[in-house]
Each structure stands twice: as C-alpha cells, then as structure tokens.
Amino acid sequence: MPEIRQNMATKQWVIISTERARRPEEFIDLSHRPVHESLPAYDPDCPFCPGNEEGPDMEVLRLPQGADDWQVRVVKNKYPALTQDGERVRQFDGVNRSISGVGYHEVVVESRLHNTTPALLEVEQLNIVLMAFQTRGVVMSLDDRIEHVIYFKNHGPRAGTSLLHPHSQIIGLPVVPYNVRGRDEEARRFFDDTGACVYCAMLADELKERSRLISENDDFVAFQPYAALSPFHTWIMPREHHPSFLMVSPVSIRRLAEICRDILRRFHFGLNDPDYNIVLRSAPVKAWYADHLHWYVSVIPRVTQTAGFELGSGMYINTALPEHSAAFLRSIQV
C-alpha cells in the first residue's frame, strides 16, 4: 500500500508510491553518456576557461588571491537577475507590491578544466570552491540591502544549466523568499513546542535508524530524508548545530568538501552522471544566531520529472523508497 510521509522540518507531504516503486538501478539512464568525457580540457570559446577571463570590472574574487594560475574564480554574471546598483525601494499600489531588483548575482568558476565535474575534482579543489562561497556570502550579507543569500549549482540541461564549464552561482536577494520564510516558521514552531532544533532531531533519528544513511564523517552526515521528495534526494547535514554556513570553520569546510565529493561520486558512477541540482540552505542574513535553524546541503538528482499533480497540489510522488535508494548509494564503490 502507498504511504504518505511528512517531512517534519518543512511540513511537506510526500507520497511514497510503493505500487509504482522502481528498483534504484532502474533510474540509470543508459542512453545518456557523461558529456564531459568527450570535451577538451580547454575551449577557446568558453568564457570561463583560462585566458578568456573577463576584465577586472567583472571579477570579484580569485583563489589563490592574485595568482595567474588561479584555481577558482568568482565573476559577476554577464546577464544578472539582479543589479548591484541602486537602493532597495518598496512600492505598494493596492494589491500590487514590488521592490527594486537590487542584489548580487555571481558565478563561481569551479575549475580551470573545461571537461570536469565536481565528482571528478580533488577534495582540495572542492574545498576552495566552498571557501569562495563563504567569502562572497559574507560580503553580500554585510550589504544592508541584502536579506538572504542563495548558493546553488545546476548540473546538466534538465537541472537548468546552459554552459558546460563547471560552475555554480550565488545570488544575494533583497527579500527572504516565501519558501525560505515558511521553513523558518515551521522550524520555529517546532522549537517553541519542544525546545529543540527540528533538524537536530531529524539527524538524531537518522543516526539511530541508519537505514537511510549514505555516508558520514566526523562533522557531517549524508542521508535520504524519511520523506524524500524524489528518488535519491539527499541531505548533507552538519552534526554541529548552527544556523549559518557563513560561521563554519575552515576545518569543517574541508570535511564538507570530502563528503560532498563522496556523494557526488556515488551519483556519478552509480547513476551514470545524472543531471542534478545542489542547494546550500543557510539562515537568512538577520537570523545567523537563530536557535531554531540549522544549515545543510540538499542534492537533488533529476531522474524524474515534476508534472501536473506536483504543480497542482504542492505534494510530490516519490517512486523510490528512500531506504532502498540509500542502500543502493551505499553499495557504490567510489
């Protein structure tokens, strides 16, 4: 019989469709070959390859700093969703409400190589990428106009990417999105009722149950949530309670790089390099020290499609048991 599970942190209901459940290996798209295998290490037409760097007015950070042989660069998006110029102005006209589109939209170039992916990078390279996230996140958060910072990566066309060179993005918003505010309110409600962080409670439950765990190290645990929205939907959660990624120590950032590489390699080799999205969920700027919040990383492989039911109901149908998905990923040799 199908089961409807609820995520206690988000209050989202998910239909675990046991009648339609597929074995984990059935989600492998054998007609798809990892495109990076056929790419050159350097593309003269790629704006992110070494030698094609934009002018100094576009680059905002390079690591190592000042090095010609940079490892990671952060540049302004050529076609930004928001502009850094101007003031944050709110307008009200009856039921119409708007705010000026000020903010940040930056691209993190994750490697000098054109033909690689995060799953194939060394831990040290991923560590530098995460350091760039944190450095730029701090800068954006210190801007009085910014309320929330989103860190994300789109890998593959089904995940929304258009350029093949490995890159991710950071957007600083002048508002806290409704989705983020809703999660905040649910976490606050749980904290008011129990005096505990709902994410810490979920993590403790996963560590006790262990059937949905995929990988862990001293600082982080990767698992399939009990009410995973889709097949192989994975959370990477810090063991230490803290609302904001921006307050994480360099040692923990390196351990995050280690477990991120581990998980992405399991996807790469176990699921034939599927398209995926990564979102680093951190507290809004003005909630760095909120006791009820807990930052984490969400990885969502695009092995199924969102359809009319999901759009109409806000609920998802997961055709893979999270316990089976986790067991499959644990079995992958990386």
C-alpha contacts under 8 A as a table, 3 or more apart, distances in Angstrom:
res1	aa1	res2	aa2	distance
1	M	17	S	7.93
1	M	18	T	6.30
1	M	19	E	6.63
2	P	15	I	6.95
2	P	16	I	5.84
2	P	17	S	4.85
2	P	18	T	5.00
2	P	19	E	6.32
3	E	15	I	5.89
3	E	16	I	5.15
3	E	17	S	6.67
3	E	18	T	7.33
4	I	13	W	6.50
4	I	14	V	5.51
4	I	15	I	4.45
4	I	16	I	5.91
5	R	13	W	5.66
5	R	14	V	5.28
5	R	15	I	6.43
5	R	16	I	7.06
5	R	226	Y	7.32
5	R	227	A	5.26
6	Q	11	K	5.94
6	Q	12	Q	5.61
6	Q	13	W	4.45
6	Q	14	V	6.21
6	Q	226	Y	7.89
6	Q	227	A	5.62
7	N	10	T	5.61
7	N	11	K	5.13
7	N	12	Q	5.47
7	N	13	W	6.59
7	N	14	V	7.99
7	N	225	P	7.70
7	N	226	Y	7.02
7	N	227	A	5.26
7	N	228	A	7.84
8	M	11	K	5.16
8	M	12	Q	7.69
8	M	198	V	7.10
8	M	202	M	7.89
9	A	183	R	6.82
9	A	186	E	6.41
9	A	187	A	5.98
9	A	198	V	5.94
9	A	199	Y	6.56
10	T	182	G	7.60
10	T	183	R	5.33
10	T	186	E	6.35
10	T	187	A	7.71
11	K	186	E	7.24
12	Q	315	M	6.88
13	W	227	A	7.37
13	W	315	M	5.77
13	W	316	Y	7.30
14	V	227	A	5.96
14	V	228	A	7.27
14	V	229	L	6.12
14	V	315	M	5.73
14	V	316	Y	5.06
14	V	317	I	5.91
14	V	318	N	6.91
15	I	315	M	7.47
15	I	316	Y	6.21
15	I	317	I	4.69
15	I	318	N	6.04
16	I	21	A	7.98
16	I	227	A	7.89
16	I	317	I	6.13
16	I	318	N	5.03
16	I	319	T	6.21
16	I	320	A	7.09
16	I	321	L	6.61
17	S	20	R	5.38
17	S	21	A	5.74
17	S	317	I	6.50
17	S	318	N	6.04
17	S	319	T	5.15
17	S	320	A	7.32
18	T	21	A	4.71
18	T	319	T	6.84
18	T	320	A	7.51
18	T	321	L	7.32
20	R	319	T	5.85
21	A	318	N	7.94
21	A	319	T	4.44
21	A	320	A	5.07
21	A	321	L	6.99
22	R	26	E	6.27
22	R	27	F	7.73
22	R	319	T	6.18
22	R	320	A	5.72
23	R	26	E	5.44
23	R	27	F	7.59
23	R	320	A	7.01
23	R	324	H	7.71
24	P	27	F	5.82
24	P	28	I	7.84
24	P	320	A	6.93
24	P	324	H	6.86
24	P	325	S	5.76
24	P	328	F	6.48
25	E	28	I	5.59
25	E	271	L	7.49
25	E	328	F	7.94
26	E	29	D	7.92
27	F	271	L	7.20
27	F	303	V	6.24
28	I	270	G	7.90
28	I	271	L	4.94
28	I	272	N	6.28
28	I	274	P	7.91
28	I	303	V	7.91
29	D	32	H	5.58
29	D	271	L	7.43
29	D	272	N	6.91
29	D	274	P	7.81
30	L	33	R	7.27
30	L	272	N	7.28
32	H	272	N	7.53
33	R	272	N	7.13
33	R	273	D	7.78
34	P	37	E	6.02
34	P	272	N	6.98
34	P	273	D	5.88
35	V	38	S	5.91
35	V	39	L	7.01
36	H	39	L	5.15
36	H	115	N	4.88
36	H	116	T	6.02
36	H	117	T	7.65
37	E	115	N	6.94
38	S	115	N	7.87
39	L	114	H	7.34
39	L	115	N	5.29
40	P	43	D	6.48
40	P	114	H	6.70
40	P	115	N	5.92
41	A	113	L	5.19
41	A	114	H	4.85
41	A	115	N	5.04
41	A	116	T	7.93
42	Y	49	C	6.32
42	Y	50	P	7.90
42	Y	113	L	6.44
42	Y	114	H	5.42
42	Y	115	N	7.57
43	D	46	C	5.33
43	D	49	C	6.56
43	D	114	H	6.73
44	P	49	C	7.28
44	P	52	N	7.38
45	D	52	N	7.97
46	C	49	C	5.62
46	C	52	N	7.16
46	C	165	H	7.47
47	P	52	N	5.44
47	P	53	E	6.54
47	P	54	E	7.56
48	F	52	N	6.47
48	F	53	E	6.53
48	F	109	V	6.55
48	F	112	R	7.78
48	F	165	H	6.70
49	C	52	N	5.71
49	C	53	E	7.17
49	C	112	R	6.03
49	C	113	L	7.07
49	C	114	H	6.51
49	C	165	H	7.67
50	P	53	E	6.37
50	P	112	R	6.17
54	E	57	D	7.84
54	E	58	M	6.03
54	E	59	E	6.99
55	G	58	M	5.72
55	G	59	E	6.96
56	P	59	E	5.32
56	P	60	V	7.88
57	D	60	V	7.77
58	M	75	V	5.43
58	M	76	K	5.25
59	E	62	R	7.62
59	E	73	R	7.35
59	E	74	V	6.06
59	E	75	V	4.26
59	E	76	K	6.36
60	V	73	R	7.90
60	V	74	V	5.69
60	V	75	V	5.46
60	V	76	K	7.02
61	L	65	Q	7.29
61	L	73	R	5.75
61	L	74	V	4.99
61	L	75	V	7.01
61	L	132	A	7.73
62	R	65	Q	5.21
62	R	66	G	6.76
62	R	67	A	7.56
62	R	70	W	6.30
62	R	71	Q	7.52
62	R	72	V	5.75
62	R	73	R	4.30
62	R	74	V	6.22
63	L	66	G	7.37
63	L	67	A	7.15
63	L	70	W	5.71
63	L	71	Q	5.82
63	L	72	V	5.26
63	L	73	R	6.36
63	L	128	I	7.24
63	L	132	A	7.65
64	P	67	A	5.60
64	P	70	W	5.88
64	P	71	Q	6.67
64	P	72	V	7.60
65	Q	70	W	7.72
66	G	70	W	7.87
67	A	70	W	5.30
70	W	73	R	6.98
70	W	112	R	7.54
71	Q	110	E	7.46
71	Q	111	S	5.83
71	Q	112	R	6.19
71	Q	125	Q	7.30
71	Q	128	I	7.72
72	V	108	V	7.11
72	V	109	V	5.64
72	V	110	E	5.28
72	V	111	S	5.73
72	V	112	R	7.32
72	V	128	I	6.85
72	V	129	V	6.41
72	V	132	A	7.68
73	R	108	V	5.88
73	R	109	V	5.12
73	R	110	E	7.10
74	V	106	E	6.60
74	V	107	V	5.55
74	V	108	V	4.45
74	V	109	V	6.07
74	V	132	A	7.44
75	V	106	E	5.59
75	V	107	V	5.32
75	V	108	V	6.62
75	V	109	V	7.81
76	K	80	P	7.60
76	K	105	H	6.28
76	K	106	E	4.44
76	K	107	V	6.13
77	N	80	P	5.05
77	N	105	H	5.74
77	N	106	E	4.97
77	N	107	V	5.74
80	P	83	T	6.64
80	P	104	Y	7.85
80	P	105	H	5.49
80	P	106	E	7.76
81	A	105	H	6.48
82	L	101	G	5.31
82	L	102	V	5.34
82	L	103	G	5.22
82	L	104	Y	5.98
82	L	105	H	6.23
83	T	86	G	7.73
83	T	101	G	6.45
83	T	102	V	4.86
83	T	103	G	5.46
83	T	104	Y	6.27
83	T	105	H	7.57
84	Q	102	V	5.48
84	Q	103	G	5.06
84	Q	104	Y	5.67
85	D	102	V	6.51
85	D	103	G	7.94
86	G	102	V	6.38
87	E	100	S	7.36
87	E	102	V	6.82
87	E	145	R	7.41
88	R	99	I	6.73
88	R	100	S	5.52
88	R	101	G	7.52
88	R	102	V	6.26
88	R	145	R	6.11
88	R	174	P	7.06
89	V	99	I	5.49
89	V	100	S	5.32
90	R	97	R	7.54
90	R	98	S	5.88
90	R	99	I	4.37
90	R	100	S	6.66
91	Q	97	R	5.74
91	Q	98	S	5.24
91	Q	99	I	6.10
92	F	95	V	7.39
92	F	96	N	5.94
92	F	97	R	4.67
92	F	98	S	6.68
93	D	96	N	5.01
93	D	97	R	6.30
94	G	97	R	7.76
101	G	174	P	7.58
102	V	145	R	7.73
102	V	173	L	7.45
102	V	174	P	6.53
103	G	145	R	7.36
103	G	146	I	6.57
103	G	171	I	7.33
103	G	172	G	5.24
103	G	173	L	5.30
103	G	174	P	6.07
104	Y	140	M	7.32
104	Y	170	I	7.59
104	Y	171	I	5.28
104	Y	172	G	4.66
104	Y	173	L	6.97
105	H	169	Q	7.27
105	H	170	I	5.90
105	H	171	I	4.51
105	H	172	G	6.55
106	E	169	Q	5.67
106	E	170	I	5.25
106	E	171	I	6.41
107	V	167	H	6.66
107	V	168	S	5.82
107	V	169	Q	4.49
107	V	170	I	6.43
108	V	129	V	7.44
108	V	132	A	7.62
108	V	133	F	7.89
108	V	167	H	5.37
108	V	168	S	5.09
108	V	169	Q	5.69
108	V	170	I	7.55
109	V	112	R	7.76
109	V	165	H	7.79
109	V	166	P	6.41
109	V	167	H	4.55
109	V	168	S	6.79
110	E	118	P	7.93
110	E	125	Q	7.78
110	E	126	L	7.69
110	E	129	V	5.96
110	E	166	P	5.63
110	E	167	H	5.13
110	E	168	S	7.22
111	S	114	H	7.47
111	S	116	T	7.94
111	S	125	Q	7.53
111	S	166	P	6.58
111	S	167	H	7.80
113	L	116	T	6.14
113	L	165	H	7.51
114	H	164	L	7.33
114	H	165	H	4.80
114	H	166	P	6.85
115	N	164	L	7.93
115	N	165	H	6.81
115	N	166	P	7.91
116	T	120	L	6.26
116	T	121	L	7.18
116	T	165	H	7.58
116	T	166	P	6.68
117	T	120	L	5.44
117	T	121	L	6.53
117	T	166	P	5.81
118	P	121	L	5.10
118	P	126	L	7.06
118	P	166	P	7.41
118	P	261	R	6.85
118	P	264	L	7.15
119	A	261	R	5.53
119	A	262	D	7.68
119	A	264	L	4.93
119	A	265	R	4.78
119	A	268	H	6.53
120	L	261	R	7.90
120	L	265	R	7.24
121	L	125	Q	6.25
121	L	126	L	6.74
121	L	261	R	7.69
122	E	125	Q	5.37
122	E	126	L	6.60
122	E	261	R	7.93
123	V	126	L	5.17
123	V	127	N	6.05
123	V	254	R	7.59
123	V	257	A	5.79
123	V	258	E	5.67
123	V	261	R	6.76
124	E	127	N	4.89
124	E	128	I	6.38
124	E	254	R	7.57
124	E	257	A	7.66
125	Q	128	I	5.20
125	Q	129	V	6.48
126	L	129	V	4.99
126	L	130	L	6.30
126	L	257	A	5.43
126	L	261	R	7.64
127	N	130	L	5.21
127	N	131	M	6.20
127	N	253	I	6.52
127	N	254	R	5.29
127	N	256	L	7.83
127	N	257	A	5.18
128	I	131	M	4.94
128	I	132	A	6.22
129	V	132	A	5.12
129	V	133	F	6.40
130	L	133	F	4.91
130	L	134	Q	6.31
130	L	253	I	6.80
130	L	257	A	7.33
131	M	134	Q	5.11
131	M	135	T	6.07
131	M	250	P	7.95
131	M	253	I	7.32
132	A	135	T	5.06
132	A	136	R	6.09
133	F	136	R	5.52
133	F	137	G	5.89
133	F	151	Y	7.32
133	F	170	I	7.47
134	Q	137	G	4.97
134	Q	138	V	6.18
134	Q	245	F	7.21
134	Q	246	L	5.50
135	T	138	V	5.42
135	T	139	V	6.59
136	R	139	V	5.05
136	R	140	M	6.22
137	G	140	M	5.21
137	G	141	S	6.05
137	G	149	V	6.67
137	G	170	I	7.83
137	G	246	L	6.84
138	V	141	S	5.10
138	V	142	L	6.31
138	V	246	L	6.45
139	V	142	L	5.37
139	V	143	D	6.97
140	M	143	D	5.42
140	M	146	I	6.67
140	M	149	V	7.39
140	M	172	G	6.18
141	S	144	D	7.43
141	S	146	I	6.07
141	S	147	E	7.33
141	S	148	H	7.42
141	S	149	V	7.28
141	S	172	G	7.77
141	S	285	V	5.82
142	L	146	I	7.73
143	D	146	I	5.64
144	D	147	E	7.83
145	R	174	P	5.60
146	I	149	V	7.64
146	I	172	G	6.04
146	I	173	L	5.42
146	I	174	P	4.47
146	I	175	V	7.02
146	I	285	V	7.39
147	E	172	G	7.51
147	E	173	L	5.89
147	E	174	P	5.10
147	E	175	V	5.15
147	E	176	V	5.79
147	E	284	P	6.15
147	E	285	V	5.29
147	E	286	K	6.94
148	H	172	G	5.93
148	H	173	L	5.27
148	H	174	P	6.88
148	H	175	V	6.46
148	H	176	V	5.52
148	H	283	A	7.62
148	H	284	P	4.66
148	H	285	V	5.36
149	V	170	I	7.02
149	V	171	I	5.70
149	V	172	G	4.42
149	V	173	L	6.10
149	V	282	S	7.78
149	V	284	P	6.99
149	V	285	V	7.40
150	I	170	I	5.67
150	I	171	I	5.22
150	I	172	G	6.44
150	I	173	L	7.86
150	I	279	V	7.62
150	I	280	L	7.11
150	I	281	R	7.20
150	I	282	S	7.80
151	Y	168	S	7.78
151	Y	169	Q	6.05
151	Y	170	I	4.66
151	Y	171	I	6.72
151	Y	279	V	5.94
151	Y	280	L	5.34
151	Y	281	R	7.43
152	F	168	S	5.99
152	F	169	Q	5.52
152	F	170	I	6.52
152	F	277	N	7.20
152	F	278	I	5.37
152	F	279	V	4.46
152	F	280	L	6.23
153	K	167	H	7.08
153	K	168	S	4.39
153	K	169	Q	6.16
153	K	277	N	5.60
153	K	278	I	5.02
153	K	279	V	6.69
154	N	159	A	5.20
154	N	160	G	5.70
154	N	161	T	5.29
154	N	168	S	6.83
154	N	275	D	7.86
154	N	276	Y	6.29
154	N	277	N	4.77
154	N	278	I	6.73
155	H	158	R	7.97
155	H	159	A	5.72
155	H	160	G	7.23
155	H	161	T	5.95
155	H	275	D	5.25
155	H	276	Y	5.19
155	H	277	N	6.12
156	G	159	A	5.38
156	G	160	G	6.60
156	G	161	T	5.49
156	G	162	S	7.77
156	G	164	L	7.93
156	G	274	P	7.60
156	G	275	D	4.56
156	G	276	Y	6.75
157	P	160	G	5.06
157	P	161	T	5.10
157	P	162	S	6.50
157	P	275	D	6.99
158	R	161	T	7.56
158	R	275	D	6.04
158	R	276	Y	7.69
158	R	302	R	6.61
159	A	275	D	5.76
159	A	276	Y	5.50
159	A	277	N	5.85
159	A	302	R	6.58
161	T	164	L	7.57
163	L	166	P	7.92
173	L	176	V	7.08
176	V	180	V	6.55
176	V	181	R	6.39
176	V	284	P	6.87
177	P	180	V	5.33
177	P	181	R	6.20
178	Y	181	R	5.00
178	Y	182	G	6.01
179	N	182	G	5.16
179	N	183	R	6.45
180	V	183	R	5.25
180	V	184	D	6.24
181	R	184	D	4.95
181	R	185	E	6.22
182	G	185	E	5.14
182	G	186	E	6.30
183	R	186	E	5.19
183	R	187	A	6.16
184	D	187	A	5.22
184	D	188	R	6.10
184	D	292	H	7.92
184	D	293	L	6.94
185	E	188	R	5.01
185	E	189	R	6.10
186	E	189	R	5.06
186	E	190	F	6.34
187	A	190	F	5.20
187	A	191	F	6.20
187	A	197	C	7.02
187	A	198	V	6.07
187	A	292	H	5.71
187	A	293	L	6.50
188	R	191	F	4.99
188	R	192	D	6.08
188	R	292	H	5.42
188	R	293	L	7.67
189	R	192	D	5.12
189	R	193	D	6.21
190	F	193	D	5.13
190	F	194	T	6.00
190	F	195	G	7.51
190	F	196	A	7.18
190	F	197	C	7.16
190	F	198	V	6.19
190	F	292	H	7.97
191	F	194	T	5.28
191	F	195	G	4.65
191	F	196	A	4.96
191	F	197	C	5.65
191	F	198	V	6.91
191	F	292	H	5.69
192	D	195	G	5.67
192	D	196	A	7.96
196	A	200	C	7.52
196	A	201	A	7.26
196	A	292	H	7.19
197	C	200	C	5.24
197	C	201	A	6.28
197	C	291	D	7.11
197	C	292	H	5.01
197	C	293	L	6.76
197	C	294	H	7.49
198	V	201	A	4.96
198	V	202	M	6.14
198	V	292	H	7.34
199	Y	202	M	5.00
199	Y	203	L	6.08
199	Y	293	L	7.63
199	Y	294	H	6.24
200	C	203	L	5.05
200	C	204	A	6.11
200	C	239	R	7.77
200	C	241	H	6.95
200	C	294	H	7.68
201	A	204	A	5.15
201	A	205	D	6.24
202	M	205	D	5.08
202	M	206	E	6.23
203	L	206	E	5.10
203	L	207	L	6.16
203	L	237	M	7.57
203	L	239	R	7.73
204	A	207	L	5.15
204	A	208	K	6.19
205	D	208	K	5.08
205	D	209	E	6.02
206	E	209	E	5.05
206	E	210	R	5.48
206	E	211	S	7.61
206	E	212	R	6.76
206	E	213	L	6.84
206	E	223	F	7.53
207	L	210	R	5.19
207	L	213	L	7.37
209	E	212	R	7.48
210	R	213	L	5.18
211	S	323	E	5.71
211	S	326	A	7.31
211	S	327	A	7.39
212	R	223	F	5.45
212	R	224	Q	5.25
212	R	225	P	7.13
212	R	226	Y	7.48
212	R	322	P	6.46
212	R	323	E	4.95
212	R	324	H	7.97
212	R	325	S	7.92
212	R	326	A	5.13
212	R	327	A	7.17
213	L	216	E	7.90
213	L	221	V	7.48
213	L	222	A	6.12
213	L	223	F	4.25
213	L	224	Q	6.54
213	L	326	A	6.20
213	L	327	A	7.97
213	L	330	R	7.94
214	I	221	V	7.89
214	I	222	A	5.52
214	I	223	F	5.18
214	I	224	Q	7.46
214	I	263	I	7.95
214	I	326	A	5.53
214	I	327	A	7.22
214	I	329	L	6.36
214	I	330	R	5.16
215	S	221	V	6.13
215	S	222	A	5.19
215	S	223	F	7.10
215	S	259	I	7.28
215	S	262	D	7.78
215	S	263	I	7.52
215	S	330	R	7.17
216	E	219	D	7.75
216	E	220	F	5.63
216	E	221	V	4.30
216	E	222	A	5.95
216	E	259	I	7.03
217	N	220	F	5.46
217	N	221	V	6.57
217	N	255	R	7.42
217	N	259	I	7.25
218	D	255	R	7.81
219	D	238	P	5.75
219	D	239	R	5.49
219	D	240	E	7.08
219	D	252	S	6.44
219	D	255	R	6.59
219	D	256	L	7.61
220	F	236	I	6.58
220	F	237	M	5.53
220	F	238	P	4.40
220	F	239	R	5.46
220	F	255	R	7.41
220	F	256	L	6.79
220	F	259	I	7.29
221	V	236	I	5.64
221	V	237	M	5.39
221	V	238	P	6.47
221	V	239	R	6.92
222	A	234	T	6.75
222	A	235	W	5.60
222	A	236	I	4.28
222	A	237	M	6.36
222	A	259	I	7.64
222	A	263	I	7.75
223	F	234	T	5.63
223	F	235	W	5.55
223	F	236	I	6.64
223	F	326	A	6.98
224	Q	228	A	6.24
224	Q	232	F	6.72
224	Q	233	H	6.05
224	Q	234	T	4.73
224	Q	235	W	6.26
224	Q	322	P	5.74
224	Q	323	E	7.40
224	Q	325	S	7.59
224	Q	326	A	6.12
225	P	228	A	4.83
225	P	233	H	7.49
225	P	234	T	6.78
225	P	235	W	6.83
225	P	322	P	7.06
226	Y	322	P	6.61
227	A	322	P	7.64
228	A	231	P	7.20
228	A	232	F	7.70
228	A	233	H	5.73
228	A	234	T	7.61
228	A	318	N	7.29
228	A	322	P	6.44
229	L	233	H	6.53
229	L	316	Y	5.79
229	L	317	I	7.09
229	L	318	N	6.02
230	S	233	H	5.52
230	S	300	I	7.62
230	S	304	T	7.46
230	S	316	Y	7.27
230	S	317	I	7.04
230	S	318	N	4.73
230	S	319	T	7.31
230	S	320	A	7.43
231	P	301	P	7.52
231	P	303	V	7.15
231	P	304	T	7.61
231	P	318	N	6.05
231	P	319	T	6.70
231	P	320	A	5.28
231	P	321	L	7.53
231	P	322	P	7.00
231	P	325	S	6.83
232	F	300	I	6.94
232	F	301	P	6.49
232	F	320	A	7.95
232	F	322	P	6.97
232	F	325	S	5.62
232	F	326	A	7.19
233	H	298	S	7.44
233	H	299	V	5.98
233	H	300	I	4.75
233	H	301	P	6.51
234	T	298	S	5.82
234	T	299	V	5.13
234	T	300	I	6.48
235	W	296	Y	6.96
235	W	297	V	5.71
235	W	298	S	4.65
235	W	299	V	6.36
236	I	260	C	7.80
236	I	296	Y	5.84
236	I	297	V	4.98
236	I	298	S	6.36
236	I	299	V	7.98
237	M	295	W	7.28
237	M	296	Y	4.74
237	M	297	V	6.48
238	P	241	H	6.99
238	P	295	W	7.52
238	P	296	Y	6.54
241	H	294	H	6.01
242	H	245	F	7.72
242	H	247	M	7.90
242	H	289	Y	7.61
242	H	291	D	7.70
242	H	293	L	7.07
242	H	294	H	5.23
242	H	295	W	6.50
243	P	282	S	6.47
243	P	283	A	5.43
243	P	287	A	7.47
243	P	288	W	5.69
243	P	289	Y	6.24
243	P	290	A	6.31
243	P	291	D	7.11
243	P	292	H	7.65
243	P	293	L	4.72
243	P	294	H	4.19
243	P	295	W	5.12
244	S	247	M	5.80
244	S	248	V	7.45
244	S	282	S	5.03
244	S	283	A	5.16
244	S	288	W	5.38
244	S	289	Y	7.65
244	S	294	H	7.03
244	S	295	W	5.59
245	F	248	V	5.45
245	F	282	S	5.69
245	F	283	A	7.81
245	F	295	W	6.12
245	F	296	Y	7.91
248	V	252	S	6.36
248	V	253	I	6.67
249	S	252	S	5.29
249	S	253	I	6.30
250	P	253	I	5.00
250	P	254	R	6.36
251	V	254	R	5.34
251	V	255	R	6.51
252	S	255	R	4.97
252	S	256	L	6.07
253	I	256	L	4.93
253	I	257	A	6.26
254	R	257	A	4.95
254	R	258	E	6.35
255	R	258	E	4.93
255	R	259	I	6.40
256	L	259	I	5.35
256	L	260	C	5.99
257	A	260	C	5.15
257	A	261	R	6.10
258	E	261	R	5.34
258	E	262	D	6.30
259	I	262	D	4.87
259	I	263	I	6.17
260	C	263	I	5.24
260	C	264	L	6.08
261	R	264	L	5.18
261	R	265	R	5.99
262	D	265	R	5.30
262	D	266	R	6.39
262	D	334	V	7.01
263	I	266	R	5.12
263	I	267	F	6.48
264	L	267	F	5.05
264	L	268	H	6.00
265	R	268	H	4.78
265	R	269	F	5.93
265	R	270	G	7.80
265	R	334	V	6.04
266	R	269	F	5.50
266	R	270	G	5.31
266	R	271	L	7.51
266	R	329	L	6.01
266	R	330	R	7.98
266	R	332	I	5.81
266	R	333	Q	7.36
266	R	334	V	6.19
267	F	270	G	5.19
267	F	271	L	5.12
267	F	272	N	7.00
267	F	273	D	6.05
267	F	274	P	6.92
267	F	329	L	7.48
268	H	271	L	5.80
268	H	272	N	5.27
268	H	273	D	3.85
268	H	274	P	6.75
269	F	272	N	5.37
269	F	273	D	6.47
269	F	332	I	7.43
269	F	334	V	7.42
270	G	273	D	7.76
270	G	329	L	6.97
270	G	332	I	5.88
271	L	274	P	6.08
274	P	301	P	6.29
274	P	302	R	6.68
274	P	303	V	6.91
275	D	301	P	5.86
275	D	302	R	5.31
275	D	303	V	7.44
276	Y	299	V	6.98
276	Y	300	I	5.38
276	Y	301	P	4.01
276	Y	302	R	5.13
277	N	299	V	5.86
277	N	300	I	5.20
277	N	301	P	6.43
277	N	302	R	7.55
278	I	297	V	7.12
278	I	298	S	5.69
278	I	299	V	4.54
278	I	300	I	6.37
279	V	297	V	5.83
279	V	298	S	5.23
279	V	299	V	6.61
280	L	295	W	7.62
280	L	296	Y	6.08
280	L	297	V	4.40
280	L	298	S	6.31
281	R	295	W	5.51
281	R	296	Y	5.44
281	R	297	V	5.92
281	R	298	S	7.42
282	S	294	H	7.33
282	S	295	W	4.58
282	S	296	Y	6.78
283	A	286	K	7.94
283	A	287	A	5.75
283	A	288	W	5.89
283	A	293	L	6.69
283	A	294	H	7.41
283	A	295	W	6.53
284	P	287	A	5.27
284	P	288	W	6.80
285	V	288	W	6.12
287	A	290	A	5.13
290	A	293	L	5.81
302	R	305	Q	7.08
306	T	310	E	6.18
306	T	311	L	7.45
307	A	310	E	5.67
307	A	311	L	6.42
308	G	311	L	5.05
308	G	312	G	5.84
309	F	312	G	5.09
309	F	313	S	5.85
309	F	314	G	7.73
309	F	315	M	7.43
309	F	316	Y	7.66
310	E	313	S	5.39
310	E	314	G	5.14
310	E	315	M	5.21
310	E	316	Y	5.28
310	E	317	I	7.55
311	L	314	G	5.71
311	L	315	M	7.87
318	N	321	L	7.38
320	A	324	H	7.12
320	A	325	S	6.71
321	L	324	H	5.26
321	L	325	S	6.28
322	P	325	S	4.99
322	P	326	A	6.05
323	E	326	A	5.26
323	E	327	A	6.25
324	H	327	A	5.08
324	H	328	F	6.18
325	S	328	F	5.16
325	S	329	L	6.33
326	A	329	L	5.19
326	A	330	R	6.11
327	A	330	R	5.09
327	A	331	S	6.34
328	F	331	S	5.23
328	F	332	I	6.84
329	L	332	I	5.39
